[in-house]
Amino acid sequence: MFPCLRLGLTISLTLTCKQISFSRNERQRVARENLNDLMAFIVVAREKSFTRAAAQLGISQSALSHSMRTLESRLGMKLLTRTTRSISLTDVGQSMLDELGPYIDGIQGTLQQLKDLNKKPAGTVRISTSDYAIRSVIWPKLEPLLKEYPDINLELIDDYTLTDIVSGRFDAGTRLGEQISSGMISVRIGPDVRFAVVGSPAYFSQHPYPKHPDDLISHNCINLRFPTHGNLYAWEFEKEGKSLNVKVSGQLVFSRIYQNLQAALEGYGLAHVPRDIAEKYIASGELISVLEDWCPYWDGYYIYYPENRNHSKAFQLVVDALRHHKKN
C-alpha cells in the first residue's frame, strides 16, 4: 500500500452544469483521513480494472472494492460505474481524476526522490517518442547510460503524435521543434533535421521528376499514418518564406518512417523521410532526391515534461544524457 500521509487537499470538481467545492470542514475531515483511498482511486480510475489495480497496489480485490465504497460514502458522490465486465468513471469521477491525478503523482514523485537520496539511481523512465527519434537520437545517447546504471529501466513508446504525457502516464515525450503546451519544460536533444523526397531510379524511369510540391498530386506517394489519431501526414515544404502542406496519395500507407524508406527503395513510389536515413542510398544512387530547394532544415528533437512534477534521479540522468550540445 501507499504510505499514509497527512495532507490538506482542496478538491474542486468541475461538472457539466456546476462547480462543486469542498467546504472548510470537509477539507479538514479529508485531511484527517488516510490518503490511501484517494491514491487507490487514482489507480482504479486509470486501470479501469479492479483486478489490475489490486495487483498494482498489492491488496485483494475485496479490500480495494471496500476502499472505493468507503471513499464514495465519505464524499457523498458516486465516482465509479461498475458492471460485471467493466468499470467506467462518472462525470464526478473523471473530474476527480483530472484534478487529483497530478497531485498524487507529485506525492509519489517526492517520495521517490526521498528514497533516491541514499540509493543508486533506479526505476522506470517512460518516454513517448518515435522510431526515428529512438534510432537517431535517443538510443545512441542512452545505451551507455543504461550500461552504467543497470537499475534504470527505460520504456520507449513509439508514437509520432504530440501525446498527452500526463494522462498517458509518461515521464516525458519528444517532438520536433520546441513548441509545447503550457506547464511543460522542453530541452533540446538533437540537431536540426532536414527532410527529403526520394524515389528509386526504377520509379523515375516511368515518372517525371516533380518540379514543385504541387506536382506530387500526380505521383504515387508513400503515405505515413499517425498511429494515435489515424490522420495521414501532410508533407511539409518551405521555400523563401513560403510554406506548403501537401496531402499526397498513393498505393501504400505505413505507420513507421523506416517502412516508407524501404518501400521507396523497392520502387513503390516517392517517400518523404528524414534525409539522414536516406543519405547513404542517395550517395550510392539507389535513391534520387527531388525538390531539394523546398526541403529546408527544421528544428531538431526536444524532450518535454511537466514542470511541476518531482522527477526521480533516474529521470534527471536520462534528460542530462539526452541534452544536445552544439558543436563549435
N, C-alpha and C positions, 0 to 999 in steps of 0.2 A: 504493500500500500504506500501511498504518498505520505510524507511526513505531515504531522499536524502543525499547522501554522496559525497564529493569531493575527488576523489582519482585518481591518475595517474596509469594507468594499461598498461603493455606491454603484448599484446596478441599475442602469437605465435601459429599459426595453422599448424599442421603437416598434409600435404596431401600425397596422394599416390605417386606423382611424384615430388613434390617440396615443399619447405618451404616458407610460406608467413609470413612476419613480418611487423607490422605497423611501419611507419616512425615516426620521432620525431614530425613532425607537426600533424600527425594523432593521436599520443598519446596525444598531448596537446588538440586536439579537443575532443577526447573521455573523457579526464579529465574534460573538461568543461561541458560535457553533464551529464544529470541526470542518475544515475546508475540504476534507476528503470527499464528501458528497459532491461538491461542486467540481472538483477535479475529475471524479469518476464520471460525472455527466458529460464533461467535455470529451472524454474518451469514447463513451457510448454514442454521442452525437456524431463524432467523426467516423467511427467504425460502422455505425448503423447496424450493430450486431452485438447482442449480449454475450454470445459465445466468444467472439474475438476480443471484445472489450474486457471480459472477465479474465481471459488468458493473459492479456497485456497487463492488467492490474494485479494479477496473481491472487485472485479471490474466486470463490464459487459464483455461479450464475445466480443462485438463490440469494446470496448475500448482496450481489450487485443490484438485483431487482428490488430487494428491500431498501437499499440505499436510495434508489431512484424514487420509490414511492414515498420515502421519508422526506426527500428533498421537495417533491411536488406538494406534499401536505404542508410542509413548513412554509413554502412560498405561497400556497393557495392558488397555484397555477398548474395547468396541465402542460407538460413540456414534451412528452413523447406520445406518439400514437402507436400502439402495439397491435400486431396481428400475429397469427400463428407462423407466418413466414417472414415477416419483415418488421422493421422499426422505421418510423419517419418522425420528423420534427414538426411540432405545431408552430404556428407563427411566433408565439412567445418563445418556444424552444430555440427556433432559428435565430431570433434576436438575441437571446441569451448567449448562444454560441458565438455569434458575431461580436458581441460586446465583451464577453469574459474570456474567450479563447486566447487573444493576445496577452492578457494579463496572466493567465495561468501558465502560458508558455514562458513569460518573463520570470515567473516564480521558479519554474523548473530550471530555466537557464541560469538564474542566480545560484540556485542550489548546486548546479553542476559546476559553476565557476568556483564556488567554495570548496567543492570536493577536489577540483583540479589543482588547488594551491599546493598541496603536498603530494601530488601524483604526477606521473609522466602523462603527457598528452594522450588522450584516448577518447573513444566514442565514434559515432557515425556522423558524417557530414553529407547531407543530401543536396544535390545541385541539379536544377532543371536546365538543360543545355541542348546542344545539337550534336549530331555525329561529326560534323565538320569542326566545330569548336573543340570537341573531345580530341580528335586526331591532330589538329593543327596547333592547339594552344594548351589545353588542359592536361592531357596525359603526358606530353613531354616534360612539363614542369612538375607534375605531381608524382610521377613514378619514383624519382629519387627521394621525395619526402616520405612516401609510404614505406620505402625500404629502411629509412632512418627511424621511422616511428611505426612499428608493426602493430601497435594497438589502435591506430587510427583507421577507421573503416570509411570507405568512400562509396557513395551511391550516386551514379550519374544517370539521370533520366533523360532520354533522347526526345526532344520536343523543339520544333522550330518557332513556336509562338512565344509571345511575352506572357508567361504563366503567372497567375496569381499565386505567388510563392507562399503567402500566409495561409490561405485556405487549403493549398496543396500540401502544407506542412513541409515545405522545403526550407533549408537554411539559406539558400541563395539561388539566383538564376543568372543566366548570361544572355546578352543580346548585342547586336551590332549597334554602335552608337551609344551615347551617354544619356539619351532622353529616357527618363524613368518617371514613375508616378511619385507623388509627394510621400514623404515619410520613408524614403529609401536612400541608401548610400550607394554610390557607384564608384568602382575602382577599375581603371583600365588594365586589361590583362593581355592585350595583343596588339600587334602593329596594324597599320592601315590595311584594308582589304580591297583588292580590285577584282571585279568580276569579268568574265569573258564569255562571248557567244562563240561556240565551237561546233564544227561538224567534220565528218571524215571526208577524205578525198573521193571516196566512192559516192557519198551523198552529193557532193558538189559536182560530180561528173554528170548528174542528172538534174541539178537545180542551179539557178543563177545565184551569185553572191548577193546578199542583201546590201543595199547602199544606205538605207535609212531604217530605223526601227520599225516604221510603219510597213516596210516590205515583209516583215516577219509574218504578217497575216496570211500570206500565200505560201508559207513554208510549213513543213512537217516539224513541229517543235515538241520537245520532250518536256512535259509539264511536271511541276512539283506541287503536291497537295499537302497542306499543313495537317498533321495527324489530329490535332486537338479540335479545331473548329471546322475542318473539312474544306476550307476555301483553297482555290488554286492560286499559286503565287503569280503576281503580275510582274513581268520583267521590268526592272528599273534602269533607266538610262539618263544621262545628263551630258549636255554639251553647251559651252558658252553661256552658262547660267540657265539654260532651258532644260527642264526635267520632263521626262515622259515615262508613263507606266503603260506597258503594252500587255494586254491579255492575249496570250497565244493559244493555239490549239494544235493537236496532233494525235498520233496513234497511241502514244504511251503516256502514262501518268505514274509517277513514283512518289514515295514519301521520304526518300533519303537521297541526298545530293550525289553520293557516290554511284548510285544506280543510274542516275541521269548521265553521269560521265561515261559509264560503261556502255550504255545504250548508244551514245554518240560515237564512241569508238567503233561500235559494231555497225554503224551506218544507218541507224534508225531515224536520224533527224538532227536538229540543232539543239544544243543544251546551253543553258545559262548557269555557269558554275564559277566558284572562286578560281581565279587564274592560277594560283599557286599549285592547285591539284591537277591542273591541265598542262602546266608549263612544259613538263618533260615530253609530253605527247605532241605539243606544238613544235618543240625543238626537233623532235625526231621525224616530223612530217606525218605522223599518224592522225593528227587533228589540224584543222585550219581555223585560225581565229579571224573573225569578221567584226565589223562595226567597232573597231578599237577606239576610234575617236569619240565614241559615245559611251565608253566604259571608263569612267574616272575612278580614282581611289575614294573609298568610303572610310569613315571612322571604324577602327577595329573593335574587337570584342571588349565588353565591360562585364564585370560581375556586379550584381546589385543585391542588396539585402536590407532588411528593416533596420532603421537607425535606433529604434527604442528597444531592441532585444538584447539581452545579455548573452553573448556568444561564448562558447567554450574555448579553451585554449587550443583544442584541435582545429576548430574553425578558423581562429586567428592565424594559425600556422599555414593553413590552406590558402587563405587570402594573401598572406605575405609571399608565399611561394609563387602564386599566380601573378602578382603585381608586375606590370610591364615597365621596363626600364629602357628608355630611348637610347639608341646607340649614337655616340658622338660622330 
